[in-house]
Amino acid sequence: MKNNGFTIIELIITVILIAILAAVGTPLYLNYIDNSKFATVKPTFNQLFTSLKVLKQKEDSSDSSFISGNENIENYFQIKLSESVKNNWDFYYYSFWGYDYFYALGKNKRDGYYIYAYRSTSIPNWQWYEGKI
């Protein structure tokens, strides 16, 4: 008798192995995508932090302020946002009672990405939060 193909058991085992690889690989890939979205905006936050430090030295730090929109952020902090950051994130800054807050919200509302950073006069280091809404 001539053997011309795979048996049903061999096909079932192959399909099961592919399903297991897909089940393991998909969450890892999605986590990689999430991390890359946050990685694109973190250098911009560092620019904002540095610029804020310079502005706080020049101005009275007790003033309250709220700034929204990428163009307003660029003008106030005198930095240039990259096009990829402008296209994918909306920035917000506000300051009151000795606290500074930065928000970056992903423009793709389906994804719901956000990064939030704050500091106060009693906590000189920035506290970071990031995730999906």
MARPANU-937129 format. One record per residue: x, y negated, z negated of N, C-alpha, C in turn; residue in one letter; residue number from 1. Coordinates in pm, 1 decimal. Layout:
BEGIN
+----------+----------+----------+----------+----------+----------+----------+----------+----------+------+-----+
!     n.px !     n.py !     n.pz !    ca.px !    ca.py !    ca.pz !     c.px !     c.py !     c.pz ! code ! pos !
+----------+----------+----------+----------+----------+----------+----------+----------+----------+------+-----+
!        X !        Y !        Z !        X !        Y !        Z !        X !        Y !        Z !    a ! NUM !
...
+----------+----------+----------+----------+----------+----------+----------+----------+----------+------+-----+
This chain:
BEGIN
+----------+----------+----------+----------+----------+----------+----------+----------+----------+------+-----+
!     n.px !     n.py !     n.pz !    ca.px !    ca.py !    ca.pz !     c.px !     c.py !     c.pz ! code ! pos !
+----------+----------+----------+----------+----------+----------+----------+----------+----------+------+-----+
!     83.6 !    118.1 !      0.0 !      0.0 !      0.0 !      0.0 !     88.2 !   -124.6 !      0.0 !    m !   1 !
!     53.0 !   -220.0 !     85.2 !    131.0 !   -341.3 !    101.3 !     85.0 !   -447.9 !      1.0 !    k !   2 !
!    179.9 !   -513.5 !    -67.2 !    149.9 !   -617.1 !   -167.2 !    169.4 !   -753.8 !   -102.5 !    n !   3 !
!     58.4 !   -824.9 !    -68.9 !     66.2 !   -949.8 !      5.8 !     44.2 !  -1076.0 !    -76.2 !    n !   4 !
!     25.2 !  -1068.5 !   -203.3 !     -3.4 !  -1190.5 !   -277.3 !     12.2 !  -1172.7 !   -425.8 !    g !   5 !
!    -38.4 !  -1272.6 !   -494.8 !    -32.6 !  -1272.6 !   -640.9 !   -156.6 !  -1204.8 !   -696.5 !    f !   6 !
!   -140.4 !  -1143.7 !   -810.5 !   -256.7 !  -1086.1 !   -878.0 !   -331.4 !  -1196.8 !   -950.5 !    t !   7 !
!   -453.7 !  -1169.6 !   -988.7 !   -534.0 !  -1269.7 !  -1058.2 !   -472.1 !  -1307.3 !  -1192.0 !    i !   8 !
!   -407.9 !  -1214.2 !  -1258.8 !   -341.5 !  -1242.2 !  -1386.9 !   -227.6 !  -1340.7 !  -1367.3 !    i !   9 !
!   -148.4 !  -1323.4 !  -1262.5 !    -37.7 !  -1416.4 !  -1235.4 !    -89.9 !  -1556.8 !  -1206.7 !    e !  10 !
!   -198.1 !  -1567.4 !  -1133.7 !   -256.4 !  -1699.0 !  -1104.9 !   -311.7 !  -1765.2 !  -1231.6 !    l !  11 !
!   -378.2 !  -1686.0 !  -1316.0 !   -433.5 !  -1741.3 !  -1439.9 !   -321.3 !  -1790.3 !  -1531.0 !    i !  12 !
!   -214.6 !  -1714.5 !  -1542.8 !   -100.7 !  -1755.4 !  -1626.2 !    -38.2 !  -1883.8 !  -1572.3 !    i !  13 !
!    -25.3 !  -1895.0 !  -1442.0 !     30.4 !  -2016.7 !  -1381.3 !    -56.9 !  -2138.3 !  -1410.3 !    t !  14 !
!   -188.0 !  -2122.6 !  -1396.1 !   -279.7 !  -2232.9 !  -1423.2 !   -273.8 !  -2272.4 !  -1570.5 !    v !  15 !
!   -266.5 !  -2176.2 !  -1660.3 !   -258.0 !  -2206.0 !  -1803.8 !   -129.5 !  -2281.0 !  -1835.9 !    i !  16 !
!    -18.0 !  -2239.6 !  -1778.0 !    109.0 !  -2309.2 !  -1801.3 !    104.4 !  -2453.3 !  -1751.4 !    l !  17 !
!     46.3 !  -2475.7 !  -1635.5 !     34.0 !  -2612.3 !  -1582.2 !    -55.5 !  -2696.3 !  -1672.9 !    i !  18 !
!   -163.9 !  -2638.3 !  -1723.2 !   -253.5 !  -2711.0 !  -1813.2 !   -182.3 !  -2748.7 !  -1943.5 !    a !  19 !
!   -100.9 !  -2659.4 !  -1997.1 !    -26.7 !  -2688.9 !  -2120.6 !     74.2 !  -2800.6 !  -2095.9 !    i !  20 !
!    145.1 !  -2795.4 !  -1985.0 !    240.5 !  -2901.8 !  -1952.5 !    170.6 !  -3036.5 !  -1936.0 !    l !  21 !
!     55.4 !  -3037.3 !  -1872.5 !    -19.9 !  -3161.6 !  -1854.9 !    -70.5 !  -3213.5 !  -1989.5 !    a !  22 !
!   -115.7 !  -3123.7 !  -2076.7 !   -166.3 !  -3165.6 !  -2207.6 !    -56.3 !  -3225.3 !  -2294.3 !    a !  23 !
!     65.2 !  -3176.2 !  -2281.3 !    177.6 !  -3228.9 !  -2358.5 !    232.4 !  -3355.7 !  -2292.8 !    v !  24 !
!    241.4 !  -3356.6 !  -2162.7 !    304.0 !  -3467.8 !  -2091.3 !    221.8 !  -3594.1 !  -2083.0 !    g !  25 !
!     91.2 !  -3583.3 !  -2075.1 !      6.1 !  -3701.1 !  -2058.1 !     14.0 !  -3797.5 !  -2176.7 !    t !  26 !
!      0.8 !  -3752.5 !  -2301.8 !     14.2 !  -3847.5 !  -2413.3 !    153.2 !  -3911.0 !  -2421.0 !    p !  27 !
!    255.3 !  -3834.4 !  -2389.5 !    390.7 !  -3891.5 !  -2390.4 !    403.9 !  -4000.4 !  -2284.6 !    l !  28 !
!    348.0 !  -3976.9 !  -2168.4 !    353.0 !  -4075.7 !  -2060.6 !    274.6 !  -4201.2 !  -2098.6 !    y !  29 !
!    157.0 !  -4185.2 !  -2157.2 !     77.3 !  -4301.5 !  -2196.8 !    146.7 !  -4381.6 !  -2306.7 !    l !  30 !
!    213.1 !  -4314.6 !  -2398.9 !    289.6 !  -4383.2 !  -2502.3 !    405.5 !  -4461.5 !  -2440.2 !    n !  31 !
!    469.6 !  -4403.6 !  -2340.8 !    577.3 !  -4472.2 !  -2268.5 !    525.0 !  -4598.8 !  -2200.8 !    y !  32 !
!    408.4 !  -4591.5 !  -2140.5 !    348.0 !  -4707.9 !  -2074.7 !    318.1 !  -4817.7 !  -2177.3 !    i !  33 !
!    260.6 !  -4780.3 !  -2292.0 !    231.1 !  -4877.8 !  -2397.2 !    358.2 !  -4948.0 !  -2443.4 !    d !  34 !
!    461.9 !  -4872.0 !  -2469.9 !    587.6 !  -4931.0 !  -2516.7 !    648.6 !  -5023.6 !  -2413.8 !    n !  35 !
!    635.5 !  -4991.3 !  -2286.5 !    692.0 !  -5078.0 !  -2183.6 !    615.5 !  -5209.3 !  -2173.8 !    s !  36 !
!    484.5 !  -5206.3 !  -2198.1 !    407.9 !  -5332.0 !  -2195.0 !    451.5 !  -5424.5 !  -2307.6 !    k !  37 !
!    476.2 !  -5368.2 !  -2425.8 !    522.1 !  -5450.9 !  -2536.8 !    665.5 !  -5498.7 !  -2515.0 !    f !  38 !
!    747.5 !  -5416.5 !  -2452.8 !    887.3 !  -5452.7 !  -2430.6 !    900.4 !  -5571.8 !  -2336.9 !    a !  39 !
!    805.0 !  -5590.9 !  -2245.8 !    814.5 !  -5704.1 !  -2153.3 !    789.9 !  -5837.4 !  -2221.9 !    t !  40 !
!    713.3 !  -5837.3 !  -2329.6 !    676.6 !  -5963.9 !  -2392.4 !    762.9 !  -5997.8 !  -2514.5 !    v !  41 !
!    830.9 !  -5901.2 !  -2572.4 !    910.5 !  -5928.3 !  -2692.9 !   1024.1 !  -6029.7 !  -2669.7 !    k !  42 !
!   1095.9 !  -6026.1 !  -2558.0 !   1196.6 !  -6131.9 !  -2537.3 !   1134.7 !  -6272.3 !  -2532.2 !    p !  43 !
!   1013.0 !  -6282.5 !  -2482.4 !    945.4 !  -6411.8 !  -2480.8 !    917.7 !  -6458.2 !  -2623.0 !    t !  44 !
!    877.5 !  -6366.9 !  -2710.3 !    857.6 !  -6403.0 !  -2850.1 !    987.3 !  -6455.2 !  -2911.4 !    f !  45 !
!   1098.9 !  -6391.9 !  -2879.1 !   1226.0 !  -6438.1 !  -2933.0 !   1259.9 !  -6578.2 !  -2885.0 !    n !  46 !
!   1227.3 !  -6609.4 !  -2759.1 !   1244.4 !  -6745.7 !  -2708.8 !   1157.7 !  -6843.0 !  -2788.2 !    q !  47 !
!   1032.9 !  -6803.0 !  -2811.5 !    941.7 !  -6889.3 !  -2885.7 !    990.4 !  -6912.3 !  -3028.0 !    l !  48 !
!   1041.8 !  -6808.9 !  -3092.2 !   1091.1 !  -6823.2 !  -3229.0 !   1207.8 !  -6921.3 !  -3235.2 !    f !  49 !
!   1299.6 !  -6907.3 !  -3140.8 !   1415.9 !  -6996.5 !  -3137.1 !   1372.3 !  -7140.2 !  -3111.6 !    t !  50 !
!   1283.1 !  -7158.6 !  -3017.0 !   1233.9 !  -7292.3 !  -2985.9 !   1157.8 !  -7351.6 !  -3104.0 !    s !  51 !
!   1080.9 !  -7269.8 !  -3173.4 !   1006.5 !  -7317.4 !  -3289.5 !   1101.5 !  -7363.7 !  -3399.2 !    l !  52 !
!   1210.5 !  -7291.3 !  -3418.4 !   1308.1 !  -7331.2 !  -3520.2 !   1364.5 !  -7469.8 !  -3489.0 !    k !  53 !
!   1394.3 !  -7494.5 !  -3362.6 !   1446.6 !  -7625.2 !  -3321.8 !   1341.1 !  -7733.9 !  -3343.0 !    v !  54 !
!   1216.0 !  -7705.6 !  -3304.8 !   1109.2 !  -7804.2 !  -3321.1 !   1082.7 !  -7834.8 !  -3468.3 !    l !  55 !
!   1087.5 !  -7733.8 !  -3552.7 !   1062.0 !  -7754.7 !  -3695.5 !   1169.5 !  -7842.7 !  -3758.1 !    k !  56 !
!   1292.1 !  -7835.2 !  -3707.0 !   1398.5 !  -7920.6 !  -3758.7 !   1378.8 !  -8065.6 !  -3717.4 !    q !  57 !
!   1316.4 !  -8086.1 !  -3600.4 !   1294.6 !  -8221.9 !  -3549.8 !   1170.1 !  -8287.1 !  -3608.3 !    k !  58 !
!   1066.9 !  -8206.9 !  -3637.0 !    937.6 !  -8261.1 !  -3676.6 !    905.8 !  -8227.2 !  -3821.1 !    e !  59 !
!    799.3 !  -8289.3 !  -3871.4 !    748.6 !  -8259.1 !  -4004.2 !    680.8 !  -8123.0 !  -4000.2 !    d !  60 !
!    727.6 !  -8028.7 !  -4082.1 !    675.5 !  -7892.0 !  -4076.4 !    540.3 !  -7877.2 !  -4144.1 !    s !  61 !
!    488.9 !  -7980.7 !  -4210.5 !    360.2 !  -7968.1 !  -4277.6 !    242.1 !  -7993.3 !  -4184.1 !    s !  62 !
!    269.8 !  -8038.3 !  -4061.4 !    161.3 !  -8064.1 !  -3966.6 !     94.4 !  -7934.1 !  -3925.1 !    d !  63 !
!    -37.3 !  -7940.7 !  -3910.2 !   -111.2 !  -7827.8 !  -3856.6 !   -123.1 !  -7844.8 !  -3706.5 !    s !  64 !
!   -113.8 !  -7734.2 !  -3634.6 !   -127.5 !  -7743.8 !  -3490.1 !   -182.2 !  -7612.8 !  -3435.4 !    s !  65 !
!   -248.4 !  -7624.3 !  -3321.6 !   -300.0 !  -7508.6 !  -3249.6 !   -272.3 !  -7530.5 !  -3102.3 !    f !  66 !
!   -209.2 !  -7433.3 !  -3039.2 !   -175.6 !  -7443.5 !  -2896.9 !   -218.3 !  -7314.3 !  -2830.4 !    i !  67 !
!   -294.8 !  -7326.3 !  -2723.3 !   -337.7 !  -7207.4 !  -2649.4 !   -311.8 !  -7228.5 !  -2501.3 !    s !  68 !
!   -294.6 !  -7120.6 !  -2431.0 !   -270.0 !  -7127.4 !  -2286.8 !   -121.9 !  -7125.1 !  -2257.3 !    g !  69 !
!    -85.6 !  -7051.5 !  -2155.7 !     55.2 !  -7033.8 !  -2123.3 !    124.3 !  -7163.4 !  -2083.0 !    n !  70 !
!     55.5 !  -7248.8 !  -2007.4 !    116.8 !  -7374.5 !  -1965.5 !    140.5 !  -7466.1 !  -2085.8 !    e !  71 !
!     44.0 !  -7471.7 !  -2176.6 !     61.0 !  -7554.2 !  -2296.2 !    173.7 !  -7501.4 !  -2384.6 !    n !  72 !
!    185.1 !  -7369.8 !  -2393.9 !    294.8 !  -7310.0 !  -2470.5 !    429.0 !  -7347.2 !  -2407.6 !    i !  73 !
!    435.9 !  -7338.0 !  -2274.8 !    560.7 !  -7373.3 !  -2205.0 !    597.9 !  -7518.6 !  -2230.8 !    e !  74 !
!    499.9 !  -7607.9 !  -2222.1 !    528.0 !  -7749.4 !  -2241.5 !    566.8 !  -7781.6 !  -2386.1 !    n !  75 !
!    494.9 !  -7727.8 !  -2481.3 !    520.1 !  -7759.1 !  -2621.6 !    654.9 !  -7704.2 !  -2668.2 !    y !  76 !
!    684.3 !  -7579.4 !  -2631.4 !    807.4 !  -7516.3 !  -2677.7 !    924.1 !  -7534.2 !  -2581.1 !    f !  77 !
!    898.3 !  -7598.0 !  -2468.1 !    999.9 !  -7628.6 !  -2368.0 !   1075.5 !  -7502.1 !  -2325.1 !    q !  78 !
!    997.7 !  -7400.2 !  -2288.0 !   1055.3 !  -7277.2 !  -2234.6 !    984.9 !  -7245.1 !  -2103.6 !    i !  79 !
!   1041.4 !  -7152.7 !  -2029.8 !    981.7 !  -7107.7 !  -1904.7 !    944.3 !  -6961.1 !  -1919.6 !    k !  80 !
!    814.5 !  -6932.1 !  -1908.3 !    768.1 !  -6793.3 !  -1913.8 !    786.3 !  -6728.4 !  -1777.5 !    l !  81 !
!    828.9 !  -6602.9 !  -1776.5 !    844.4 !  -6533.1 !  -1649.3 !    705.7 !  -6507.3 !  -1589.4 !    s !  82 !
!    702.3 !  -6490.4 !  -1458.5 !    574.4 !  -6468.8 !  -1389.3 !    504.9 !  -6341.2 !  -1436.1 !    e !  83 !
!    581.9 !  -6236.5 !  -1461.0 !    518.7 !  -6111.7 !  -1506.0 !    455.6 !  -6129.9 !  -1643.8 !    s !  84 !
!    519.8 !  -6206.4 !  -1729.8 !    463.3 !  -6233.3 !  -1862.4 !    339.5 !  -6321.9 !  -1848.9 !    v !  85 !
!    346.1 !  -6423.9 !  -1764.2 !    230.2 !  -6512.1 !  -1743.7 !    110.6 !  -6435.4 !  -1689.2 !    k !  86 !
!    137.6 !  -6343.1 !  -1597.5 !     28.3 !  -6269.8 !  -1534.2 !    -35.8 !  -6167.2 !  -1625.7 !    n !  87 !
!     36.0 !  -6120.7 !  -1727.5 !    -14.2 !  -6011.6 !  -1809.8 !    -49.7 !  -6050.1 !  -1953.2 !    n !  88 !
!     -9.8 !  -6168.1 !  -1998.8 !    -29.6 !  -6204.5 !  -2139.7 !    -79.9 !  -6347.8 !  -2152.6 !    w !  89 !
!   -163.2 !  -6371.1 !  -2252.7 !   -204.6 !  -6506.0 !  -2292.9 !   -145.1 !  -6533.5 !  -2430.5 !    d !  90 !
!    -81.9 !  -6649.0 !  -2446.4 !    -15.0 !  -6682.6 !  -2571.4 !    -93.4 !  -6787.2 !  -2650.2 !    f !  91 !
!    -87.5 !  -6773.0 !  -2781.1 !   -149.8 !  -6866.0 !  -2873.9 !    -53.7 !  -6890.8 !  -2989.4 !    y !  92 !
!    -53.7 !  -7013.0 !  -3039.3 !     28.1 !  -7047.3 !  -3155.7 !    -53.8 !  -7138.2 !  -3245.8 !    y !  93 !
!    -49.0 !  -7112.7 !  -3375.0 !   -102.8 !  -7210.9 !  -3467.5 !    -22.3 !  -7210.4 !  -3596.0 !    y !  94 !
!    -26.0 !  -7325.4 !  -3661.2 !     52.8 !  -7346.5 !  -3780.4 !    -30.6 !  -7425.5 !  -3880.8 !    s !  95 !
!    -32.5 !  -7379.1 !  -4004.7 !    -94.6 !  -7455.9 !  -4112.2 !    -45.7 !  -7403.0 !  -4246.3 !    f !  96 !
!    -41.4 !  -7489.4 !  -4345.4 !     -4.9 !  -7455.9 !  -4483.8 !    124.7 !  -7376.8 !  -4493.0 !    w !  97 !
!    222.1 !  -7409.9 !  -4410.0 !    351.3 !  -7342.9 !  -4417.0 !    359.3 !  -7209.1 !  -4346.8 !    g !  98 !
!    254.7 !  -7169.6 !  -4276.2 !    254.5 !  -7043.3 !  -4201.1 !    260.3 !  -7073.2 !  -4052.5 !    y !  99 !
!    333.4 !  -6990.7 !  -3980.4 !    339.0 !  -6997.6 !  -3834.3 !    286.0 !  -6865.6 !  -3779.7 !    d ! 100 !
!    197.9 !  -6874.1 !  -3680.3 !    138.0 !  -6754.6 !  -3620.8 !    154.6 !  -6758.5 !  -3469.6 !    y ! 101 !
!    195.2 !  -6648.3 !  -3412.3 !    197.4 !  -6630.9 !  -3267.3 !    110.5 !  -6511.5 !  -3231.9 !    f ! 102 !
!     31.9 !  -6528.7 !  -3127.9 !    -45.6 !  -6417.9 !  -3072.1 !    -11.8 !  -6405.3 !  -2925.4 !    y ! 103 !
!     -4.4 !  -6284.1 !  -2877.6 !      1.2 !  -6257.7 !  -2733.7 !   -104.1 !  -6151.4 !  -2707.2 !    a ! 104 !
!   -201.6 !  -6187.5 !  -2625.3 !   -309.6 !  -6094.5 !  -2592.7 !   -296.9 !  -6052.7 !  -2447.0 !    l ! 105 !
!   -307.0 !  -5923.1 !  -2422.6 !   -300.2 !  -5873.3 !  -2286.2 !   -417.6 !  -5924.0 !  -2204.8 !    g ! 106 !
!   -391.6 !  -5967.1 !  -2083.3 !   -498.7 !  -6019.8 !  -1999.0 !   -590.1 !  -5910.9 !  -1945.9 !    k ! 107 !
!   -540.4 !  -5788.5 !  -1939.6 !   -622.8 !  -5678.2 !  -1893.8 !   -709.8 !  -5634.0 !  -2011.2 !    n ! 108 !
!   -832.7 !  -5682.9 !  -2015.7 !   -920.5 !  -5658.5 !  -2130.8 !   -952.0 !  -5510.8 !  -2149.8 !    k ! 109 !
!   -943.9 !  -5433.1 !  -2043.6 !   -969.1 !  -5290.0 !  -2054.5 !   -865.0 !  -5224.2 !  -2143.8 !    r ! 110 !
!   -738.9 !  -5268.2 !  -2133.9 !   -632.8 !  -5211.7 !  -2216.7 !   -640.5 !  -5263.7 !  -2360.0 !    d ! 111 !
!   -666.6 !  -5392.6 !  -2378.3 !   -678.3 !  -5450.6 !  -2510.2 !   -548.3 !  -5456.4 !  -2588.9 !    g ! 112 !
!   -435.5 !  -5481.7 !  -2523.3 !   -308.4 !  -5490.7 !  -2593.3 !   -296.3 !  -5623.7 !  -2665.9 !    y ! 113 !
!   -230.0 !  -5619.4 !  -2781.0 !   -201.5 !  -5743.5 !  -2850.3 !    -68.3 !  -5731.5 !  -2924.7 !    y ! 114 !
!     -5.2 !  -5845.4 !  -2946.3 !    110.1 !  -5856.5 !  -3035.2 !     83.2 !  -5976.8 !  -3124.2 !    i ! 115 !
!    110.5 !  -5961.3 !  -3250.0 !     82.7 !  -6064.9 !  -3348.9 !    206.4 !  -6076.8 !  -3436.2 !    y ! 116 !
!    253.3 !  -6196.9 !  -3456.1 !    369.4 !  -6219.4 !  -3542.0 !    341.3 !  -6340.2 !  -3630.0 !    a ! 117 !
!    383.9 !  -6331.9 !  -3754.9 !    367.7 !  -6446.8 !  -3843.5 !    484.1 !  -6452.8 !  -3941.3 !    y ! 118 !
!    500.6 !  -6570.5 !  -3997.6 !    596.8 !  -6590.3 !  -4105.5 !    548.7 !  -6706.8 !  -4189.7 !    r ! 119 !
!    600.8 !  -6716.2 !  -4309.0 !    568.4 !  -6828.1 !  -4396.7 !    697.6 !  -6880.8 !  -4456.2 !    s ! 120 !
!    685.9 !  -6987.4 !  -4533.6 !    805.3 !  -7041.7 !  -4597.6 !    860.7 !  -6944.0 !  -4700.7 !    t ! 121 !
!    773.8 !  -6861.3 !  -4759.3 !    820.8 !  -6763.1 !  -4856.7 !    871.6 !  -6634.1 !  -4790.7 !    s ! 122 !
!    832.2 !  -6609.2 !  -4665.2 !    878.7 !  -6491.7 !  -4590.0 !    949.3 !  -6543.6 !  -4464.9 !    i ! 123 !
!   1081.5 !  -6564.1 !  -4470.9 !   1149.0 !  -6626.0 !  -4355.8 !   1156.6 !  -6536.1 !  -4233.2 !    p ! 124 !
!   1151.8 !  -6403.7 !  -4250.9 !   1157.4 !  -6312.8 !  -4136.0 !   1017.6 !  -6295.2 !  -4077.9 !    n ! 125 !
!   1013.6 !  -6278.8 !  -3947.3 !    885.8 !  -6260.4 !  -3879.6 !    830.2 !  -6122.1 !  -3909.0 !    w ! 126 !
!    701.5 !  -6115.3 !  -3936.2 !    629.7 !  -5989.3 !  -3956.1 !    557.7 !  -5956.9 !  -3825.6 !    q ! 127 !
!    576.6 !  -5835.7 !  -3772.9 !    524.2 !  -5796.3 !  -3642.0 !    411.7 !  -5697.0 !  -3654.2 !    w ! 128 !
!    313.0 !  -5712.2 !  -3570.8 !    207.4 !  -5613.8 !  -3553.7 !    179.3 !  -5601.9 !  -3405.5 !    y ! 129 !
!    161.2 !  -5481.9 !  -3358.2 !    128.3 !  -5462.9 !  -3217.4 !     38.7 !  -5341.2 !  -3204.5 !    e ! 130 !
!    -41.0 !  -5339.8 !  -3100.8 !   -128.5 !  -5226.4 !  -3081.2 !   -233.6 !  -5253.3 !  -2975.4 !    g ! 131 !
!   -339.0 !  -5176.4 !  -2984.3 !   -450.6 !  -5189.8 !  -2891.2 !   -575.2 !  -5220.1 !  -2971.8 !    k ! 132 !
!   -656.7 !  -5309.8 !  -2919.2 !   -779.9 !  -5349.3 !  -2987.9 !   -882.6 !  -5238.7 !  -2971.8 !    i ! 133 !
+----------+----------+----------+----------+----------+----------+----------+----------+----------+------+-----+
